[in-house]
Amino acid sequence: LHAVLGSLYHNQIELDLDKVEGVLSAASVLQLESVLERCGDAMAESILPSNVLRYLNLSEMYGLPQVRKKAYHLLKWNFWRFMKSKEHLKDLREDTFIRLISSSELLIMEGEMDIYIAIKMWIFLQEKPHAAALPDNEFTRLMNETLASYPCGELFVNHAALFAALRLHHITTTLASINVVENDKLIPKEVLRAVMVDQWKTALTNEENPTA
């Protein structure tokens, strides 16, 4: 608050980005748009994988478009790294996750199965946040046990918007990926079958009417 009030008289402010939440809060209450803009500019210039989620949340809270734009850009181009970090996935908000996986600019390495695996891990980490600290083998074991304890389709319904962003027709193209998804029982079999029937109809149409 002292730093913010000082800016009223000296038209300048010293920023400690480790404590920027307090400055943003005070500037918002006092409606100091210039201070909010200065904070946003400083945050946008210093955004890193280690602080991107924190900055993104603050940008949404205080209306900092320059920070929001740069944060999403960094997340989209580094998503394949982020999805390997249990801590990052744990802290990812669902609306942010949906926007990321809906983007055509999302950088992934192994295709749509990468996104499916990230969704599975994210759902588990929302149920058991403490599991982020577990070794990989223990994490995988507990994740499989926890997700299997829910009735088939329950988590699918609870996170319908997240699964709606998943391009299932890119997953149901190999027997291996179909088996993985079926065994997880996150996605109802009826949904998977409907996707595969549509794919089969499309393939038949293309074969029978190649010029259609």
N, C-alpha and C positions, 0 to 999 in steps of 0.2 A: 504493500500500500504506500509506503514511504517513497519507493521508486516511482510509482505512478503519479502521486501528488507532486513530486519533484518535476515531473515532465510538464505539468501545468504552468510552471513558472520559468523553466529553462528551455522548454521545447526540445528536450533530449531526455533519454532514459538509458540507464545501464541495465542490460539484460543478462540474467543468469538463466540459460535455457534449461538447466536442471530444475529450476523452480518457476518455470514460465507459467504454470497453472495459476499461481497466485496473482501474477501480473495480469493475466487474461481475465481472471474473475473480477478483479478490482476495476480494470478498464471497462469491462462490460457493464458493471453496476453504475459506474460514473459516465457511461456512454462516451468514452474517449476513443473515437474511431481511428484517430491518427496513431494512438498507442497500439490498438488492435492490429492495424495494418503493419506497423513496425515489427510487432511480434511475429506476425504471419510471414513477413519477408525474411526475418532472421531464421525462423523455423524452416522455411522452404530451402534456404541456402545450406542448412546444416542437416538435412534429412538423411538418415542412414538406415540400413536394415535393422539396427539395434533399437532405433527409436521410432520407426515408421508407423507402427500401430498406435503408439501413444500420441504421436502428432496427428494422425488421421482422426482419432477420436476427438481430440481437441479442436481440430478444424471443423468437424461436424457440430460440435457443441457451441463454438463461438463464431461460426460463419467465416472461415478463412479459406476462400476458394483457391488461392495460390498454393497453400499447403495441401489441400485435398487433391488437387490435380497432380501434383508432383508425387504424393504418397501413392496414389493409385497407379501411376506410371511405374514407380519402383516396384510395387507389389506384383503387377502384371508381368514384368520382365524378369522378376526373380522368384516367381511362384514355385518353380520346381525346386528351388532351395528351401523356401519357406515350408513347403509341405513335408519336408524331412525333419523339421524342427517341431517337436511336440510342444514346446513352450510357446512358439509362435502360433501354432494351430489352436492351442488352448485359449489364447487371448484374442483370437479373431472373432469379431462380431458376425452374427449370422447374415445380416443385411450386407455387410462388406464382402463376406464370402460369396454370397449369391451374385453380387455385382461382378466380382472377379471372374468367377467361372462362366458367367454369361458373356464375357468379352471375347470377341474374335481375335484380340491381340494377346491373349493369355499365352505365355511361353511354357510349354510342357514338353517332356522328353519322350514319353512312351505312349502318348495318346490318351484317350478318354479314361482308360483304366487308372491312370495316375490320379485323375480327378475323383474317380469313384473311391479309390483308396484313401485319398485325403478327406473325403466326406465321411467315410467310415471312421477314420481316426478322430475327426473333429467331433462327431456325435458322441463317441465314447468319452472324449475328454470333457465334454459338457456334463456328462453323467458322473465321471470320476476325475476331477481336475488334478488330484494328487498323483494320478498315474503318470503324469508327465515326467516325474523324476525317476521312474522305474527303468531298469535296463531293458533293452529292446526285446529280449526273449520273454521276460516277465510281462512286459507291456502287451505284447501280442497275445500271450496266453490269457491274461485278464480281459483284454478287449474282446476276444472271441467268446469267452465265458459270459461276459456281461451282455453283449449284444444278443447272444443266443437265449438269454433268460427272458427276453421280451417276446410277446406273441408276434408271429409273423405279420408284418405290415404295420405294426403300431408305430415304430419309429419313422417309417415311411410317411405315414399320415402326419405325425408330429412335425416333421420337417419337409412338408410337401413342396414348399417353394424352393428349397435347396435341391431336391431331387428333380424338380421340373426343369432346372437349368442344366441337368446332366443329359448329354446326348446319348441316350441309350442305344440308338441304332448303330453307334460307333463301337459299342461294347459287345453287342450280340452278333459279332462277325466271326468269332473263333470259338471252338468248343471249350478251350481252356478258360476263356474269360466267362463264358456262360456258366460253366461249372462253378467257378469261384463265386459269382453273384448268386446263383441258386443256393449254394451251400451256406452263404452268409444269412440268407432269409431276411435281408433288410427290405428288398423289393419284392412285393407279392408276385407269385408265379403268373397270375393272370395278366399283370402288367407286362412282364417279360414276354409271355406268349403273344400278346397283342402286337408288341413291337416286331417280333419275329415273323408273325403272319403278314404284317404289312411289308416287311422286307421281302418275303417270299413272293408276294403278289407283285411287287415292283420288279423283281427279277424275272418272273414269268412274263410280265407285260413287255419288258425290254427284249426278251428272247423271242416272243411271238410277234411283236410289232417293233422291230429295231429302228424303224424310221419315225415312230410315233413321238 
